[in-house]
């Protein structure tokens, strides 16, 4: 719901190419955060001493063992490629709205 007005605002102020570039940068940041995430095993509770000496996030940030799983690699590649093309229809939506309507305020994107 918020993506269309946000993209329209970014398109007006930055131009459509820069708006898509910012969305792509955001997707790369979110993708990197998703790759760095690894849930803790169930029932694992650190003691105060373990928490004080080492951070659990330190161990899991560069855990590359997930990349040995072929299903994980294929799934990650497919989702990444899909998300890079995800915003393309929104670019065409703005230009189509401009060509069909006399003013952008007539669009349902703003209501």
Protein Blocks (a to p, Z undefined) as FASTA:
>chain_A
ZZmmmmmmmmmmnojklmmmmmmmmmmmmmmmmmmpccddehiacdfklmmmpcfklmmm
mccklmmpmklmmmmmmmmmmmmmmmmmmmmmmmmmmmmpmbfklpmklZZ
